[in-house]
Amino acid sequence: MTRAIVVGVDGSAESLAAADWAAHEAVLRGVPLRVVHAWLWQPLDVPVVQDRETQAESANAVLREAVTRVAGRYPELALTSEVVQDTAVAALLREAEDSGMLVLGSRGHGALVGFLLGSYGQQVIAASARPVVSVRAGDGQELRPAGGEVVMGQQGTPRDSDAVVGFAFEAAAARGAALRAVRAWSLPPIYAYSPGSMRLADEAGGLEPFERKALAEALAPWRERFPDVPVTEHVEIGSAGQVLLSALSDAQLLVVGRRVRRGPVGTRIGSVAHAALHHAPCPVAVVPHD
C-alpha cells in the first residue's frame, strides 16, 4: 500500500487513539498520514450557540490537537491535515476514496456501541470503498511493532476474499507479526450445498477437509508473495463471529470482510463485521469486497 492513511478526528479520546494508531501504522508501512476533521456551518438547520468564526476556530483547535500529538510522537512522519467543510459521512467517504485506509475512533463494547461522531462511523464503514479500521481508546495505547498476531476471517472462495487476505498479509508483514487465518464452518441444512459443492466436499474427504482446502487455496498466492509471514491455518466448526472472537487472545489487529445489506432501516454491515466491531478487544479492519 502506497496511498496515505487517513484518520478522522473529532476531539474525543477515541479519535485521538485512532490518530495514534494511524500514525504508528503509517510509520510501519512507510506512507503519509492525513488527519481530517469534518465541520459544516449550518446556521439555518442547527441551533447555533456560537457564531461561525468561533465554531471555525473550535474546529481548527480539534485538528491542531491531533496533529500536534502525532507529530510529536512521530517526527519522521509525512503529515498533512485539513478541516473539511462538509458533513461527517460525506467528508470521510470522499477522503477514503483516495486513501489506502481510513481510521476512525470507536466508543466501547456492547450492543449500544457508538462510533466516531455518533452513528456516522458505522455508516462510513458500510459504504466506504476502502478498508476502515475502528480503534477504541484503549487500543491505541499498546502499539507493538512486533509480536502478537494479525487475525483474519476468511470466507467464501479465494476470489471473494482476496482483498481481505491481501490486507491481512500486508498488515502482518508491516508489523513483523504472524498471521492467523480463521475459517469457520457449520453443518448445513440438507439443501444448503449445491450438488457440485457436495461432490467437491466428497472428493476432499468430507466437509472439514473441504473447508481446509478452501482456506489453503485462498492463502496460497499471498503466502508466495509474503514468504516471511508465519501463517497459522485455523479451521473450526461454529458461528463465524464466535470462532473469530475466540481466536483473539494474542491479536493486535483483526481483519474481516464486509458484506453490505440494504434493509428498510438503511445500509447495514454484515453479521461477522458487526460482531467484530462490537466485541473484539483490538482494532478491527473492515475490508470491502469487490
N, C-alpha and C positions, 0 to 999 in steps of 0.2 A: 504494500500500500504506500503510495507516494503523496496522495492528497492530504490536505490538512485535516486535523481532528478539530471539530467544532464543539464547544461546550456552551450551553445556555445557562445564564446565572440570573438570580432574582434577589440576591442579598440574604437568602436563608442559609442556615448551617448546611443543609443538604446540598444546595447548589455550590457552596464553597468546597465541600467534599468532592463533588463532581469535578470542579475545576482542578483540585489536587490530583485526582485520578487521571484526568485527561492530560494534564501536563506531564505526569510521570509516563503515561503511555506514549505521548508524543516523543519524549526523550528516548524511550526504549526503541521506538520504531524509526527515529531519525526524521520526523516530519514536523511541519509547523503546527502551532496551536492558534486557533482563532476563538476569542472569547466574545460572546454577544449577549446583549440584554435587550429584550423587546419592550418597547414603550410606545404608546399611541395616545396622542392628545384627542380626547373625545368630549368636549365640553357640553355638547347637546344631548348626549346619550347617558352620561355617567355623572352622578352627583359629584361636584367638584369642591374640595375643601382647600385646595391650593391653586394658585394661578399657574399659567403654563410655564413661566420661567422657573418657578420653584420646583415644579414637577420635573422639568428637564434637568435641573441640577441634581435632584434626587436620583434620577436615572443614571446620570453620569457618575455619581458617587458609588452606586452599586457596581458599576463596571470597574471603576478605579480600584475598589477594594479587592475584587477578584484578581485583577491584573497585577496589582502590587504584591499580592500574596504569592502568586505562582512565579512572577519574575524574580522575587527574592529567593525563592527556593530553587529555581532552575535558571540561573543567569545565562546558560548556554542556549536556552530555548528560543527559537524563532517565533515571535509572538505578535499577533495583530488583534485589534479589538474594535468594537463598534456598538453604539446604541442604535438598534434597528427600529425605525418608526413604522411599526405595523402591529397587528395583533400577534399574540404569542405563537399560536399554532401556525399561522401563515408565515411568520418570520422564521421559525425554526424549521419548517418543512422546506422553505426556499434555501436556507443555509445548508441543510442536509444534502440537497441535490448536488452540490459541488464539493462535498466533503468525502473523506474516507470513512468517517463515522461521526455520529452525533452523540454527545454525552449529556445526560440530564440528572438532576438530583431527584431522589425518591424519598418519600416520608413514611418509613416504618413498615411493619408487617401487618398481616391480617386482612380480613375481608373488607375493611374500610380504608385500605391503604390509599394514600394520596400521592400525587406526583408533582413535579415542578409546576408551579403556578396552578395548583389545584388539579383538575382533571385534564389539563392541557397535555401533560406528558403522555398519558395513555392514548389520547387522540393522535399525537405525533408518532408514537411507536406503531400504531395501527396503520398509519398512512405513509410513513417515510419510505423512500426508495433506497435508503442506505441503512446500514446497521445502526441501531440505537442502543447505547449502554446506559443502564439505570444504576445509580450509585446512591447508597444511603450514607448518612453522616458517619456512621461507624466504619463503613467500608473504605473510606479514603485514608484512614489512619494507619493501615498496615499495607504498605506498598512494597511488596517483596520483589526485587528484580530477578530472583532465582528461588527455586524451591516450590513446593506445592504443586498443584495440578491445574491445568485448564480442563474443565469437564464439558463435554459436548453431547447433546442429544441428537442422535441420527435417526431419521425416519424415512420411509419410502424408498425409492430407487436411488441409485447414485446421481442420476440427473436431477431428481427432486431436491437432494440435499447438498449438491456440490458447493453452493455458496456458503452454506453453514460450515461444512467440513473445511473449506479453504480458509475461512475466517479463523476457525479454531486452531488450525495448524500455524497460521501466521502469528496468532497471539502467543501460542506456546513457544514458537521459535524466538520471538522477540524477548521473552522472559527467560529463556533457557530452562523452561519447565517441561514436565511430562504432560502428555495428553491422555485423558481417559475418555474413550469414545463409548457412549452408552446407547444401546438399542433395546428398548422394552418391547415385549410382545405378550399377547394373551391368546387364550384358546378361543377361536372364532366360532360364531354360530355356524351351523352346518352349511349354510348357503353363502357365507361371507367371502370365501375364496372362490375364484373362478376355476373351472376345470384345468386351465393352463397353469395357474399358480399352484394348484394342488399336485399336478404332475411334477412340477419343479421341486416341490417340497418332498415328494416321494423319492425323486432322484437324489436329493440331498440327504436322504436318510431320516426324514421327519421334520417337524415344524421348527424345533430349536436349531438343528444344523442348518436348515434353510435360512433362518434369521441370522445365524453366524456368518453364513456365506454372503448374505446381502450386505452385512456390515463390512466384511473384509473387502468386498468389491468397491464399496463406496470410499474406503480409505486408501485403496491401492495406489491410485495415481498421485495422491498427496504424500503418501509415505515415500514414494520415489523422489518427489520434489523437495521434501524435508527429511532427509535420511537421518539427521542428528536429533530429531524429536522422538523421545521414547513414547511408545503408544501402548496403552492397555485396552484391549477389546473387552467390553463389559456387556454381555447379553443376559437379560434376566426377564423372567415372566412376571407380569404385573402391570399396573397402571403406569403409563409413561411419566406422568408428573411425579408420582410417588417413588418410582425407581430412580429418577434423576435426583430428587431431593435426598434420597438415602445415600447417594454416591458423593456427597459434597463435603465429607469430613476433612479433606485436605485441599479443598478447592480455593483458588484465588480468583477464578472467573468461571462463570457458567455461560455457555453459548447454546442458544436454542434457535430453531427456525420459527418463522411467523406465518401462520395461516390466517388470513383475514376473512371474516364472515360478516356480511351486512345483514342486519336484522331490523325490526321495527324501531329499536331504540338507537340506531346508528351503527357506525363501524365498531367492530369488536375484534380483539385479538383472540387467537386460538387458546384452547384449554391448557396446553402444556406451557406456553409462554405466560399465560395468566398465573398458573401455579408457581412458576419460577419467580416471577416478579413479586408475588406476594410473600413468598416463604423462603427463598434462597438466602443463606447467610453471607453471601458475597455479591459483588457486582454481577449483573446479568446483561449479556449482549443478545439482543433480539435481531436476527438476520432475516431480511425478507427473501422469500423465494422468487425466482424469475419464472 
